[in-house]
Amino acid sequence: MKRRLHQFISMTLISAVFVGVPVFAQATTTMTDTHIAHIKANCQTARATLSRIHTNDSPIYINRNQTYFSISDKLMARLNSRLTLNRYDATQLVKTASDYNSALTDFRTAYKNYDDAVTTALGIDCTKQPVGFYDAVIDVRAAREQVHSSSDKLTGLINQYQQQVQQFKQQHFSQQSSGAKS
């Protein structure tokens, strides 16, 4: 049990490393001719930057997704199963794990939406459709913020689960060890 708890804490610390960089939405502005000309002039740079960000985000997503899945499958589900099998009341842990799995599904959906938004933006020729490209980039920013929010929610649920494991340990195993010493 101590080994599993240690593994869980280690995985939690590893997942904390993957906290995303916040993305801030910009206020909506009216497109002027100067702004449109600026988008056209910097079209290739903007597309290259967006493509580089997209390329860099892919392995990060894959690693996070694998880590989040491992936490669910290898730690939460197994611990909950063992506790239930040994007739402990793990109701709170099971509920948190269920919420975590729902949040993991939301994270995957958010990333898919982000990936689709980037693909759409990169498919727009910003020299011919600067306003459409600008709007698509705004959509990318919003989608990326959703991925970040989903990641934050997962991290919060990991922390919640960890606290519940600590409480469970204190309730059930501290009593046994103090009873054995008497």
KEVONU-346201 format. One record per residue (C-alpha): y, z, x. Coordinates in nm, 2 decimals. Layout:
<atoms>
@v = Y w = Z u = X
...
</atoms>
This chain:
<atoms>
@v = 0.00 w = 0.00 u = 0.00
@v = 0.24 w = 0.09 u = 0.28
@v = 0.16 w = -0.25 u = 0.45
@v = 0.24 w = -0.44 u = 0.13
@v = 0.56 w = -0.24 u = 0.09
@v = 0.66 w = -0.32 u = 0.45
@v = 0.58 w = -0.69 u = 0.39
@v = 0.79 w = -0.69 u = 0.08
@v = 1.09 w = -0.53 u = 0.25
@v = 1.05 w = -0.78 u = 0.54
@v = 1.05 w = -1.07 u = 0.30
@v = 1.35 w = -0.93 u = 0.12
@v = 1.54 w = -0.91 u = 0.45
@v = 1.44 w = -1.27 u = 0.53
@v = 1.56 w = -1.39 u = 0.19
@v = 1.89 w = -1.21 u = 0.24
@v = 1.96 w = -1.45 u = 0.54
@v = 1.96 w = -1.74 u = 0.29
@v = 2.27 w = -1.63 u = 0.10
@v = 2.46 w = -1.95 u = 0.02
@v = 2.81 w = -2.02 u = 0.12
@v = 3.04 w = -1.98 u = -0.18
@v = 3.20 w = -2.29 u = -0.32
@v = 3.53 w = -2.27 u = -0.50
@v = 3.64 w = -2.50 u = -0.78
@v = 3.97 w = -2.67 u = -0.75
@v = 4.22 w = -2.68 u = -1.02
@v = 4.23 w = -3.00 u = -1.22
@v = 4.50 w = -3.23 u = -1.10
@v = 4.65 w = -3.55 u = -1.24
@v = 4.55 w = -3.85 u = -1.03
@v = 4.85 w = -4.02 u = -0.88
@v = 4.87 w = -4.35 u = -0.70
@v = 4.91 w = -4.17 u = -0.37
@v = 4.60 w = -3.96 u = -0.44
@v = 4.40 w = -4.26 u = -0.53
@v = 4.52 w = -4.44 u = -0.22
@v = 4.42 w = -4.13 u = -0.01
@v = 4.07 w = -4.14 u = -0.16
@v = 4.03 w = -4.51 u = -0.08
@v = 4.16 w = -4.46 u = 0.27
@v = 3.92 w = -4.17 u = 0.34
@v = 3.63 w = -4.32 u = 0.15
@v = 3.39 w = -4.36 u = 0.43
@v = 3.46 w = -4.02 u = 0.58
@v = 3.42 w = -3.85 u = 0.25
@v = 3.09 w = -4.03 u = 0.18
@v = 2.96 w = -3.95 u = 0.53
@v = 3.05 w = -3.58 u = 0.49
@v = 2.89 w = -3.56 u = 0.15
@v = 2.58 w = -3.73 u = 0.28
@v = 2.56 w = -3.49 u = 0.58
@v = 2.60 w = -3.19 u = 0.35
@v = 2.33 w = -3.33 u = 0.13
@v = 2.10 w = -3.39 u = 0.43
@v = 2.16 w = -3.04 u = 0.56
@v = 2.10 w = -2.87 u = 0.22
@v = 1.76 w = -3.03 u = 0.17
@v = 1.57 w = -2.82 u = 0.43
@v = 1.76 w = -2.51 u = 0.33
@v = 1.65 w = -2.56 u = -0.03
@v = 1.29 w = -2.62 u = 0.07
@v = 1.29 w = -2.30 u = 0.28
@v = 1.45 w = -2.09 u = 0.01
@v = 1.22 w = -2.23 u = -0.26
@v = 0.91 w = -2.14 u = -0.04
@v = 1.05 w = -1.80 u = 0.04
@v = 1.13 w = -1.72 u = -0.32
@v = 0.79 w = -1.85 u = -0.44
@v = 0.62 w = -1.64 u = -0.17
@v = 0.80 w = -1.33 u = -0.28
@v = 0.69 w = -1.39 u = -0.64
@v = 0.34 w = -1.51 u = -0.58
@v = 0.23 w = -1.31 u = -0.27
@v = 0.42 w = -0.99 u = -0.32
@v = 0.54 w = -0.92 u = -0.68
@v = 0.24 w = -1.07 u = -0.86
@v = -0.02 w = -0.91 u = -0.63
@v = 0.14 w = -0.57 u = -0.63
@v = 0.18 w = -0.58 u = -1.01
@v = -0.18 w = -0.68 u = -1.05
@v = -0.31 w = -0.41 u = -0.83
@v = -0.10 w = -0.14 u = -1.00
@v = -0.22 w = -0.26 u = -1.34
@v = -0.58 w = -0.28 u = -1.22
@v = -0.56 w = 0.08 u = -1.10
@v = -0.42 w = 0.18 u = -1.44
@v = -0.06 w = 0.25 u = -1.33
@v = 0.23 w = 0.19 u = -1.57
@v = 0.40 w = -0.10 u = -1.39
@v = 0.60 w = -0.22 u = -1.70
@v = 0.94 w = -0.22 u = -1.53
@v = 0.80 w = -0.41 u = -1.22
@v = 0.63 w = -0.66 u = -1.44
@v = 0.95 w = -0.72 u = -1.64
@v = 1.16 w = -0.76 u = -1.32
@v = 0.90 w = -1.00 u = -1.19
@v = 0.91 w = -1.20 u = -1.51
@v = 1.29 w = -1.22 u = -1.49
@v = 1.26 w = -1.32 u = -1.13
@v = 1.02 w = -1.61 u = -1.22
@v = 1.27 w = -1.73 u = -1.49
@v = 1.55 w = -1.71 u = -1.24
@v = 1.34 w = -1.91 u = -0.99
@v = 1.29 w = -2.18 u = -1.25
@v = 1.67 w = -2.18 u = -1.31
@v = 1.72 w = -2.21 u = -0.93
@v = 1.49 w = -2.51 u = -0.91
@v = 1.67 w = -2.67 u = -1.20
@v = 2.01 w = -2.60 u = -1.06
@v = 1.91 w = -2.76 u = -0.73
@v = 1.77 w = -3.07 u = -0.90
@v = 2.10 w = -3.10 u = -1.09
@v = 2.29 w = -3.07 u = -0.77
@v = 2.07 w = -3.32 u = -0.59
@v = 2.12 w = -3.56 u = -0.88
@v = 2.49 w = -3.51 u = -0.88
@v = 2.51 w = -3.58 u = -0.50
@v = 2.30 w = -3.89 u = -0.54
@v = 2.53 w = -4.01 u = -0.82
@v = 2.84 w = -3.95 u = -0.61
@v = 2.70 w = -4.13 u = -0.31
@v = 2.61 w = -4.42 u = -0.54
@v = 2.98 w = -4.47 u = -0.63
@v = 3.19 w = -4.71 u = -0.42
@v = 3.50 w = -4.50 u = -0.37
@v = 3.71 w = -4.79 u = -0.26
@v = 3.65 w = -4.96 u = -0.59
@v = 3.62 w = -4.65 u = -0.82
@v = 3.82 w = -4.38 u = -0.65
@v = 3.87 w = -4.18 u = -0.97
@v = 3.50 w = -4.20 u = -1.06
@v = 3.41 w = -4.08 u = -0.71
@v = 3.66 w = -3.80 u = -0.73
@v = 3.51 w = -3.69 u = -1.06
@v = 3.16 w = -3.71 u = -0.92
@v = 3.26 w = -3.49 u = -0.63
@v = 3.40 w = -3.23 u = -0.87
@v = 3.06 w = -3.24 u = -1.05
@v = 2.88 w = -3.19 u = -0.72
@v = 3.09 w = -2.89 u = -0.64
@v = 3.02 w = -2.74 u = -0.98
@v = 2.64 w = -2.81 u = -0.94
@v = 2.65 w = -2.65 u = -0.59
@v = 2.82 w = -2.34 u = -0.73
@v = 2.54 w = -2.32 u = -0.98
@v = 2.28 w = -2.33 u = -0.71
@v = 2.47 w = -2.05 u = -0.53
@v = 2.48 w = -1.84 u = -0.85
@v = 2.11 w = -1.89 u = -0.90
@v = 2.04 w = -1.78 u = -0.55
@v = 2.26 w = -1.47 u = -0.59
@v = 2.07 w = -1.39 u = -0.91
@v = 1.74 w = -1.41 u = -0.73
@v = 1.87 w = -1.19 u = -0.45
@v = 1.98 w = -0.93 u = -0.71
@v = 1.64 w = -0.93 u = -0.88
@v = 1.47 w = -0.89 u = -0.54
@v = 1.69 w = -0.59 u = -0.47
@v = 1.62 w = -0.45 u = -0.82
@v = 1.24 w = -0.49 u = -0.77
@v = 1.26 w = -0.32 u = -0.43
@v = 1.44 w = -0.03 u = -0.59
@v = 1.18 w = -0.01 u = -0.86
@v = 0.90 w = -0.01 u = -0.60
@v = 1.08 w = 0.28 u = -0.42
@v = 1.11 w = 0.47 u = -0.74
@v = 0.75 w = 0.40 u = -0.83
@v = 0.64 w = 0.52 u = -0.49
@v = 0.83 w = 0.84 u = -0.52
@v = 0.70 w = 0.91 u = -0.87
@v = 0.33 w = 0.83 u = -0.81
@v = 0.26 w = 0.88 u = -0.44
@v = 0.50 w = 1.16 u = -0.34
@v = 0.33 w = 1.38 u = -0.60
@v = -0.01 w = 1.30 u = -0.47
@v = 0.07 w = 1.37 u = -0.10
@v = 0.25 w = 1.70 u = -0.19
@v = -0.04 w = 1.80 u = -0.41
@v = -0.28 w = 1.73 u = -0.13
@v = -0.09 w = 1.96 u = 0.11
@v = -0.10 w = 2.26 u = -0.12
</atoms>
